[in-house]
Amino acid sequence: MAARITFQEQGAPEVLALVDCPVPTPAPDQVLVRVAAAGVNFVDLYQRSGAYTVQLPFTPGFEASGVVEQVGESVTEVAVGDRVAWFGSPGGYAEYCLVPAQRLLPVPDGLDLESAAAALIQGMTAHFLAHDVTEFGPGSTVLVHAAAGGVGALLCQYAVRRGARVIGTASGAVKAAAAHAAGAEHVVLDYSRSGFREQVRELTGGRGVDVVFDGVGLDTALEGLDCLRPRGMLVLFGQTSGAVEPIDPQLLSAKGSLFLTKASLSHYDTDRAAMLARAGAVFADVLAGRLRLRIHGSYLLADAALAHQALESRTAIGKVLLRPAGSATGAASR
């Protein structure tokens, strides 16, 4: 038997329950992984709350890391004892998880499994936003919303490495300090309540920024258009405040022939080779110290409700993780 988190009905964090279930057996194309750490992401909150429809009972956990325990008969991608991480397959809130072999990504020697789980989705998202969605570099100025958040802080670091000047937004002084530490030259405070366009325009001498990276959504998108220079781009990649309402293309023209995209990593890394390359680049950056992770807390599975509350309340600064009791997250290779 092994422990896992499930919910029988959707609702508040308290619906998350720790239960014992038989250790599953992998299908021919699956791998059984002994979980070391699972990332807590907004998709988990949406699935639990009812914002997303899932088949009940459901075990969340879209992202995790661990050690291969058993492989299906047709699996060639990994072997027993390999240290791996994955995203895009549910069930990570558990001691053992079945994962499609194609989703597994190798964790390099020297990188502990907790850091691998913390870096994966948010690191790969920040990497593709900074390198593939639009061109910017030395002489550019970019606005990063929620710059102390999981993606935001990593995106700031990548943007600075590309030579851009970064303006960040944050919801208070503590998060502002974290945004500065991530590379934001200026931080606009309490942006969701008091507005930010005037401050951003002032910081850019009235010109506007080249790119707005927005993972907040409803509360910030329209005002973000007013922060752009002519032919600038608004990059939407999340909606923590809600879905953005439809935007009239005439508005983009009136505000300076602006560009708008809703970018998803799945449309950029469309095969396993691309996933391996991007994950490898992110893990290498973490190992080399070029990308600094911040982990808010590592909670036991039994405290999954507290982990959800930390993310939902916006009090978390950095990645929120869950781990089974006694899980090994060290850097030893097989």
N, C-alpha and C positions, 0 to 999 in steps of 0.2 A: 504494500500500500504506500501511497505517496500523497503529500499535501498539495492542494491547489486552491486558488480562489475562484469561486463561481458566484453568479447571481441568478436567482430563480425568477425575479421580476426586476424591471427597470425602475430607478428612482434615485434617492439620495445615497451618499457614500455608504450608509449603514446597510445597504442591501448586499454589500460584498461580504461573503462568508467563506471561512476556511473549512474545507472538507477533505476527507481522505478518500482516495479513489485508487483502483488498481493501476499499477504501472503499465502504460500502454505498450503495445507491440507495433513496430513500424511496418507499414505496407512496403511493397517492393521498391518504391521510389522515395520512401521516407527515411528519416534518421531520428533516433531517440537521443535527445540531448539532456544531460543532467545540468539543470539551470544554475548559473552562478549569480546572475543579476538580470533584472528586467527593467527597462525604461518605462517610466510613467509618462504618457503623452495625452494631449487633448483628445485624440481619437478615442482613447479608453474612457474618458469622461463622457464623451458624446454617446458611446455605446451603452454605458451604464445608466445615463440619465434618461435615455429614450429619444434623444435627438437623432440618433441613428438606429435603424432597425437591425436587430440581431436575432438569431434563433436561440431560444431559451431552453434549458439553462446554458449559460455562456461563461467561458473563462477568457478574460481579457489578457492583454499583453502582446502588443504589436511588434515589440522590439526586445531582444534579450541576447545574452551570451552564455556560454557554458562549454561543456566538454562532451564530445560524442561518446555515447554509451553503447549504442547498437545501430547497425545499418541494415537497411532493406537489401534484398538479394540482388537488385539491379543497380545499386548505388555505386558509383565510381568516383564521385567528386571528393569525398572525405573518407576517413578511416577511423576506427575506434581509437579514442585517445586524443584526437585532434581538438584543438581549442578553436571555437567558432563563435561567430555572432550572426544575427539575422534580423530582418525586419520584413513586414508585409505578410506575416503569417501569425494568427492569433494563438493564445494559449501559454504565453510566457510567464504568467503569474502562477508558477507551479514549481515543484521540485524537479519534475521531468516533463518534457514537452516533445511532441512529434512535429517535425519540421520537414517540408519538402527539401530534398537534397539541393535542388537548384537555387534555393534561397540562402544557403549557408555561405558565409564569407570567412576566410581564414583570419585568425588573430595572430599577428606577428609575435615572435619571441621578444620578451622585454616589456610588452604591454599587458597590464593586468586586465582581467576580464571585466571588472567593474568599470574601468575607463573605456573599454571597448563598447560596453552597452551604453555608456554616457555619450560617447562620441558619434555613434553610428547615424541615426536618422538626422539629428540636428547638424552634425558635422557635414554629412553628405548634402543636406539641403543648403547649408551656408556655402558649400563649395560650388554647387551648380549655379546658385544665384550669382555668386561673385565672378564666375569664370565663363558661363555659357549663355546667360539670358540676354545680356546687352553689353556693349563695349563701354568701358570706362577705364581710367588709369591716372597717371600723373597729370595734375591740373584739373581733374574732375572733383566735384563735390557731390556726395551722396547723403541722403537722409535715411536713417535706419530707425524704424519705429520699434519700441520695446527693446532698446539696445542693451538692456541688462538681461534679457530673456535668454532661453536656451539657444535658439537660432540667432537671435540678435547679437549676442556677445561674440559668437563665432564669426558671424558675417562682418562685424566691425573689424575683427582681426584680419580677415581675408581682404577686405577692402583697403585697409591701411597697407598691407603687403603689396597690393597692386598700385600703390602710390596715390590713392584718393584721399581727400580730406573728408572726414566723417562727422556729420551732425547726427546726434542721437536724440531720442525722446525717452523719458523715463517718468514713472509715476511718483517719485519722491526722492529725497536726498540720498537714502541708502542705495537705491537702485541707480541713481545718477553717478555715485562713486564707482559702482561696478561697471557702468557704461564707459566712464573715463578710463578705468583700468583696462577695458577691452580695446581702447584706441579712439573713442569718440573725442574729438577736439572740443566740441561744445555739446551740451546736453540741455534740451528744452524740458522743463519740469511740468508735471500735471497736465500733460497735453490733451488728455481726453476730456478735461473739464474746462480749461481756460483757453483752448485753441493754441495753434502753433504757427500758423502761416505768417503772421507779422514778424515773429522772432526769426523764423527761417529766412524770410526775405531780408531782414536787417543784417543777419549774419552773412548773407551772400551779396551785400551791397545792392539789393534790389534785383539781382540777376535771376535768382532761383537756382535750384540744384539740378544736376544732370539726371539723377535717378532717385526715385523714392522706393524703398523696399518696405512693403507693408504686409505684415502678418496679422494685423489687428482687425482690419476689415471695415465693418459698418461704421464705427465711430470716427474713422480717420481718412477713408478713401477719398471722398469728395474734396475735403480740405487739402489733402495731399496734392491734388491736381493744381491747386493754386500756388504750390511751392516749387513747381517745375519751371525751368527755362523753356523757351520755345523749342519744340521738337524733343523735349525731355520725355522720360518714360516712367510711368507708374507700374511697378511690379508687385502685383498682389500674389501672395503665396499662402495665406492663412486667413482665418476669420474668427479669432478668439472673442471678438465682441459681437459677432453675428455676420450673416451673409450680406455682401454689398448689394444695394439696390441697383436696378438697371441704369446704365449710364448712356445717355443720348450721344451718338457719335458727333453730332453738331457741337456739343459741349467741348469735345476734344479739339475740334477745329477752332472754336472761338477762343480757347485758352492758349493757342499757339501751336496748332498742328501736333498735339501731343500723341504719344504712343501709350497703349494700355495692354497689359498681358496678365493673365492668371496662370502662373507657372506651376507645374507639377513635376517633381523629380521623375515620376514614372514615364513621362513623355520625353525625357532626356536620356535616361539610362534604360533602354528598351530591351537589352539582352544581358545575359550573365557576364559577358566579357566587359561591358561598360560598368556594371555594378562592381565587379572585382577591381577594375582600374580606379574607380572613384573611392571605394572603401579603402583600397591600398594607399591612395594618396592622403586621405584623411588620417589614417592610422600612422603613416610615416610622419606627417606633420605633428601629431601629438607626441610621438616618440622623440622627435628632434627638438621639441620645445617651441616649435613655430606656432602651434595652436594650443592655447592654454584652456583646459577644461575647468569648469566650476561645478562641483556637485553640492547641491543644497542639503541632501540627506539621503541615507541608505536605510530604508525601513524594512523590518521583517515582514514576511507575507501576512502574518496575523494582524499587522497594522496597516493593511492596504487602505482602509478607510481614511486613516490619518494622512497617508501619502496623497490620496485624491483631494482631501481638503486643503493640503498645502498648495497644490497646483491650482485648484479651483478658486481659492481665495486670493491668488496673485501674491501671496507672501513669499513664495519660493523664489530664491535668486540662484539660478543654476539648475542643473538636472536633478530630478527626483527619481530615485531608484527603489526597487523592491528586491529583496534577496531571501531565499530559503534559509532557515536556521542551519548553521554549520556549513554554508556554501563556501567553497574555496575560490577566491578571486585573484589569486596570485599570478605571477608572470611565468611560472615554470612551464617549459614546453614538454610535450609528451616524449 
